[in-house]
Amino acid sequence: MYIGSNNITKELEASRAVDIISKQFKGFTAFEGLGYWNGQAEKSLIVEVETDNEDSVRAVARILCQQLQQEAVGIANIGQMQFIS
């Protein structure tokens, strides 16, 4: 998921986003980056989740939109992850 800065405050609410995401997924990777929306640069949170349940990802993205004042949250389906031990 690609989560931009709050549309009202212009601040990245990474800890709030992680709190919301962690209620649905036990494991994920999150890191900050610089994204662009409508031609404007903004701080962004990139979250990688390994799941077969795309509906749960969409549901979390909708919650993030509402809770973090987002016009949209991006979702990319990258591929299957493997754990090697």
C-alpha positions as CSV (number, residue, x, y, z in Angstrom):
1,M,0.0,0.0,0.0
2,Y,1.1,3.5,-0.7
3,I,-0.2,6.0,1.9
4,G,0.4,9.7,1.5
5,S,0.3,12.6,3.8
6,N,-2.9,13.7,5.5
7,N,-4.8,16.0,2.9
8,I,-5.8,18.5,5.7
9,T,-2.7,18.7,7.9
10,K,-0.1,17.7,5.2
11,E,1.6,15.5,7.8
12,L,2.5,11.8,7.3
13,E,0.7,9.9,10.1
14,A,2.8,6.7,9.9
15,S,2.2,5.6,13.5
16,R,-1.6,5.9,13.1
17,A,-1.4,3.9,9.8
18,V,0.7,1.2,11.4
19,D,-1.8,0.9,14.3
20,I,-4.7,0.5,11.8
21,I,-2.8,-2.0,9.6
22,S,-1.6,-4.1,12.6
23,K,-5.2,-4.8,13.6
24,Q,-5.7,-6.8,10.4
25,F,-2.2,-8.2,9.6
26,K,0.2,-9.9,12.0
27,G,3.3,-9.2,9.8
28,F,4.2,-6.5,7.3
29,T,7.0,-4.2,6.3
30,A,6.6,-0.4,6.4
31,F,9.0,2.3,5.4
32,E,8.9,6.0,4.5
33,G,9.5,7.5,1.1
34,L,8.7,10.4,-1.1
35,G,5.7,10.1,-3.3
36,Y,3.9,12.3,-5.7
37,W,0.2,13.0,-5.9
38,N,-1.3,15.4,-8.5
39,G,2.2,16.6,-9.3
40,Q,3.0,17.5,-5.7
41,A,5.7,15.8,-3.6
42,E,4.6,14.4,-0.2
43,K,6.0,12.2,2.5
44,S,4.6,8.7,2.0
45,L,4.4,5.4,3.9
46,I,5.0,2.3,1.8
47,V,3.6,-0.9,3.3
48,E,4.2,-4.4,2.0
49,V,1.8,-7.2,3.1
50,E,2.0,-10.8,2.1
51,T,-1.5,-12.2,1.9
52,D,-3.8,-14.1,-0.4
53,N,-6.8,-12.1,0.9
54,E,-7.0,-9.1,-1.4
55,D,-10.3,-8.1,0.0
56,S,-8.7,-7.5,3.4
57,V,-6.1,-5.3,1.9
58,R,-8.8,-3.3,0.1
59,A,-10.8,-3.0,3.3
60,V,-7.7,-1.7,5.2
61,A,-7.0,0.8,2.4
62,R,-10.6,2.1,2.7
63,I,-10.2,2.5,6.5
64,L,-6.9,4.3,6.0
65,C,-8.5,6.7,3.5
66,Q,-11.2,7.6,6.0
67,Q,-9.1,7.7,9.1
68,L,-6.1,9.6,7.6
69,Q,-8.0,12.0,5.4
70,Q,-6.7,10.5,2.1
71,E,-8.2,11.0,-1.3
72,A,-6.8,7.5,-2.2
73,V,-4.5,4.8,-1.0
74,G,-2.5,2.9,-3.6
75,I,-2.4,-0.9,-3.8
76,A,0.1,-2.9,-5.9
77,N,0.0,-6.6,-6.3
78,I,3.7,-7.5,-6.6
79,G,3.9,-11.3,-6.3
80,Q,4.3,-14.1,-3.8
81,M,6.8,-13.9,-1.0
82,Q,8.7,-17.0,0.3
83,F,10.1,-17.5,3.7
84,I,13.5,-19.3,3.8
85,S,14.8,-20.7,7.1
